[in-house]
Amino acid sequence: MDLTHRSGCPINLTLEILGDRWSLIVIRDVMFGNRRHFRELLQNSEEGIASNILADRLKRLVERGLLTRTDDPSHKQKAIYSLTEMSIELVPLFAEMGAWGRRYLAVSEDLAIRAELLEQGGRPLWRDFMDELRFLHLGVPMPEGTPSALSRLTEAYLATKARMEAAEE
């Protein structure tokens, strides 16, 4: 047994990387919110992540190979965070977690709509979304005819949020 890990169990090893309170949330925001800069991640955090925690998680996710960090050519003090193949392959996990959360927990309609679409779309939608993420973050050309899954998910979220806000008025 490796002394740096509790065990060699794949679930344990995964939780050692992703099992803290914020790592999956940061990856989610890069993945589904297309937030690529520190300030975007901080200011648009639905859960209100603190700046020191965000900085720590970004550093950790880069060190663990789930994100890359490159200098932003438009601004010397900014960095652009990108998903790696390792984090892109978490799409099925996010889809299953979202489906489970919708089934058993009191979720908000606007924040659950993407999970609903991913559940309904199943593996074909997950594959399209992962292909699009590979294009956006890794520069891999998208297969011919692949629809924009990110646009579909984002439009559904914005439409649901607008409908909810209109109902409140």
ChimeraX attribute file (.defattr): number of C-alpha atoms within 10 A of each C-alpha:
attribute: neighborCount
match mode: 1-to-1
recipient: residues
	/A:1	7
	/A:2	7
	/A:3	7
	/A:4	6
	/A:5	11
	/A:6	11
	/A:7	12
	/A:8	12
	/A:9	10
	/A:10	9
	/A:11	10
	/A:12	14
	/A:13	14
	/A:14	11
	/A:15	11
	/A:16	12
	/A:17	14
	/A:18	17
	/A:19	13
	/A:20	11
	/A:21	9
	/A:22	17
	/A:23	19
	/A:24	18
	/A:25	18
	/A:26	20
	/A:27	27
	/A:28	17
	/A:29	18
	/A:30	20
	/A:31	23
	/A:32	16
	/A:33	17
	/A:34	20
	/A:35	21
	/A:36	18
	/A:37	16
	/A:38	16
	/A:39	14
	/A:40	14
	/A:41	22
	/A:42	21
	/A:43	12
	/A:44	13
	/A:45	17
	/A:46	11
	/A:47	9
	/A:48	11
	/A:49	17
	/A:50	11
	/A:51	14
	/A:52	10
	/A:53	13
	/A:54	20
	/A:55	14
	/A:56	13
	/A:57	20
	/A:58	22
	/A:59	14
	/A:60	15
	/A:61	22
	/A:62	17
	/A:63	12
	/A:64	13
	/A:65	13
	/A:66	21
	/A:67	23
	/A:68	19
	/A:69	18
	/A:70	10
	/A:71	12
	/A:72	13
	/A:73	10
	/A:74	8
	/A:75	8
	/A:76	8
	/A:77	8
	/A:78	15
	/A:79	18
	/A:80	15
	/A:81	22
	/A:82	26
	/A:83	25
	/A:84	17
	/A:85	16
	/A:86	11
	/A:87	19
	/A:88	22
	/A:89	16
	/A:90	18
	/A:91	20
	/A:92	18
	/A:93	10
	/A:94	17
	/A:95	22
	/A:96	16
	/A:97	14
	/A:98	21
	/A:99	19
	/A:100	13
	/A:101	14
	/A:102	19
	/A:103	10
	/A:104	8
	/A:105	8
	/A:106	9
	/A:107	13
	/A:108	9
	/A:109	14
	/A:110	17
	/A:111	16
	/A:112	17
	/A:113	22
	/A:114	22
	/A:115	21
	/A:116	17
	/A:117	19
	/A:118	23
	/A:119	20
	/A:120	13
	/A:121	15
	/A:122	14
	/A:123	14
	/A:124	11
	/A:125	20
	/A:126	20
	/A:127	17
	/A:128	20
	/A:129	25
	/A:130	23
	/A:131	21
	/A:132	23
	/A:133	28
	/A:134	20
	/A:135	14
	/A:136	16
	/A:137	20
	/A:138	16
	/A:139	10
	/A:140	12
	/A:141	11
	/A:142	17
	/A:143	11
	/A:144	6
	/A:145	7
	/A:146	13
	/A:147	15
	/A:148	15
	/A:149	21
	/A:150	20
	/A:151	12
	/A:152	13
	/A:153	19
	/A:154	16
	/A:155	13
	/A:156	16
	/A:157	19
	/A:158	14
	/A:159	13
	/A:160	17
	/A:161	16
	/A:162	13
	/A:163	12
	/A:164	13
	/A:165	10
	/A:166	9
	/A:167	8
	/A:168	7
	/A:169	5
